[in-house]
Amino acid sequence: MDDQREYDPLRPQQVLRSIHNRHSSFVRFINTTRHSVSVYWIDYEGNKVCYRTLGCNDYLDINTFVTHPWIFVDRETRDRFRGNGQTVYFPEPWQLKYRGMRRSELPSRIERTTVRITLPMYTLRDLCLREVKRRLRYDEYAYQLEIPWNLQRELHDMHPRKPSVGDVSNDSQPS
């Protein structure tokens, strides 16, 4: 049997969503980046629900559940960041860290699981495109660069979005 599966349009696609709320988890999301990062819970229908945007070193305490996925998105670029190294963070049950401890060793209060929000690992190509995008004054200027069309298109469509040339007067030269 071949391990590679072909795309079947009739097969239902897996959707990222919360499933149930049986096993509690108590987490503290900490933004360890210099970016503003929006913390999203993925609800039962697969919709993103923004809980809060965290600045550098800000944190958010959340009481959540084991089957509830969380994602972290740069507010400006819309890049997905990582939570404890994962692109989608699923909380662990709160009891897990206390497994195997004697009653006398248990803390008087349940401790939150720390989830460090970090940058994704960018390729050299991604870093270069981000830097070129940062230097463009308008998205349309991407098409004036002497680079392959697919890169022009990617730069044009990248976040953060920049105004159209027609939206601002007295500025006709590319940066």
N, C-alpha and C positions, 0 to 999 in steps of 0.2 A: 504494500500500500504506500502511495506517495504521500510524504508529509506536507507537501505544499498544496494548499487548498486554493482552488480557483474561486474568483468572485462570483457569487450567486446572488443576483438581484432579488430573488424570491426568499432567500434566507434572511430572517430578521437580524438586524445589526445590533450589536451590544451597545447599550446606552449607559453612560455614566450617570448614576443617580443614587439617592439614599434608598435603603431597602426597608429597614424596620428600626425600632427604637427600644430594643430589649436590653442591651448591655451598655452601661454608662461608661463614659470616659471624660476625664477632666484635663484640659490642655491649656497651655499658655503659648500662644504664637508670638514669637519675638522677631521683629524685622532687623536682621543683622546687616542689611545693605544700606547704601546711601540714597536709595530710591524710595519714592512713595509707592507702597505696595498695597493693593486692595486684596482683602481676604474674602474669598467666596465659599459659601457652602453650596453644594449641589443638592437641590431638593428632591422630593419623591418623584417628580415628573422629569427630572434632568435639567431644570432651570438653574442658572447661577443666581444666588442671592448674596449681595454684598453686605457683609456685616460691618466692616469698617475699613478705612484706608489708614495704614500705619506709616508714620514717618520713620526716619533712622532711629534705631534703638527703642521704638515704641513697642508695646506689647498689648495683647488682647487675651483675657481669660475667658474661656468658653467651656460650658458644660455641654457635651455632645454625646454621640453614640458611635459604637464600633463600626457600623456599616455606613456611616455618613462621610462621603468624600469631601475634601477641602482642597481648593487650589489657590494659588497666589499669583497675582498679575500686576506687572508694572503699570502704574496709572498713566504714564505718558506714552511708552512704547508699545504697550499691550503684550510684552514678552511674559511668558510663563516662568515664574521662579520656582524654587524647590523648597519643600518643607521636610527637614531632616533627610535631605538627599533625594526625595521622591517628587516626581512631577505632579502626582496626585497623592495627597496624604490621607491615609485611613487611620483613625485613632486606634490605640490598643485599649483593651479593657483595663480599668483602673486596678483590678486585683492582680494583674500579671506581675507587677513589680514587687508584690508582697508574697508571692507564691513561695512556699517552702520556709517562711519565717514562723517562728513561734509567737504565740500571742503576746508574750512579754517583750518581743522585739518590735512589734508593730508601732508605728508612730501614733500620736494622739489625734492627728489630723491627716486626712488623705492629701498627699502631695500631687500637684499637677504635673503632667508630663510636659517637659519643655520641648517645643517644636521651633527650631531655628530656621527662619526663612533666609535663603541664600540665593545668590545669582546662579543662573544656569551656566553650563560650560559652553561657551561660544567657540565656534570654529574660527580659524583665521579669516575665512571668506566672510562669515557673519560680521566679524569685527570691522573688516574693511568696508563692507556695505553700510554698516551703521555710521561709520565716520564720514563716508561720502554723503549719506543722507543728512547728517548733521550740518554739513557745509552748504547744502542746497537751500536757496532762499525760497523757491517755489517747487512744488512737486513736478510741474511740467518741465523744469530744467533738466530733469533726468534724461529726457529724450534728446537733449543737445550734446550729451556726453558721447565721446567716441569709444563706446563699449558695446558688447553684444546686446541685441534688442531685448532678450529675456532678462538681462540685468537691468536695463533701463526700466522695463516694466515693473520689476521687483522693487526697485528704488522708488518709483512713482507711487506704488501701492503701500509701501512700508509706513508704519506708524513711527513717530507722530506725523499726522497729516499736516501739510502746510497749505496756505491759501493759494488760490489760482492767481495767475499773473493778472487777469482782468479785475480781480478783487481789490487790487492796490494800484493807485496811479503813480506816475512819475518814477517808474522803476522797470526798465526794459532790459537790463543786462543780467546775465546769470552770475551767480556768486562763484 
